């Protein structure tokens, strides 16, 4: 079974650059408190790293 990442948005996107808002939407996050579980790939790790100040994540 492939590794998964559980990602939860914990901070608002208000006032953030478009690139960060777009990255959160690409990860499937919509609002504070929303969580998604996605496959752990280098691409998704890079996306999480770009918005790590807005999200919490853990490996599954």
N, C-alpha and C positions, 0 to 999 in steps of 0.2 A: 504494500500500500504506500502511495506517495505521501510525503510529508505535507502537512497543511499549516497555514498560518491563520490565526484568529486575530482580526484587526478590528479595533473599536475606535471610533472617532470620539475624542474627549475635549476638543477645543473648536471654537467657531471658525468659519472661513471668512467672516465679515472683515473686510479690510486687507485680506490676503491677496497676493498676486494671482492673476488668472491661471498661471501655470500650476500653482499649488491647488487651486480649486478644481481645475481639470483633472489633476492627478487623483484627488479624492474621489471624484465622480467615476474615474476609470477603475478605481478599486472597488466601486460599488457602494461607497458610503454616501449617505444622503443628509444626515443630521447628527447632532451630538447624541451619543448613546447608542447609535446604530452599529451593529457588528456584522462582519462578513467572515466567512471561512473560505480561503482560496489556496490553491496549490503553491507550494514553496518552490519558486524558480528564481534564478538570478534576476530576471526582469521584474518580478514582483518585489523582490528584496530591494531593488533600486528605487522602485516607486515608494515603498515604505520609508526608505532612507530619505527621500526628498521631502517627505511630510512628517518626519518622526516627531516633530514638536507639536503636531496636531492629533496624533493617534497613540494608542497603546497597542502592543501586539505580543503574542506569545505563540510558541510552536505547539503543534498538536501531534 
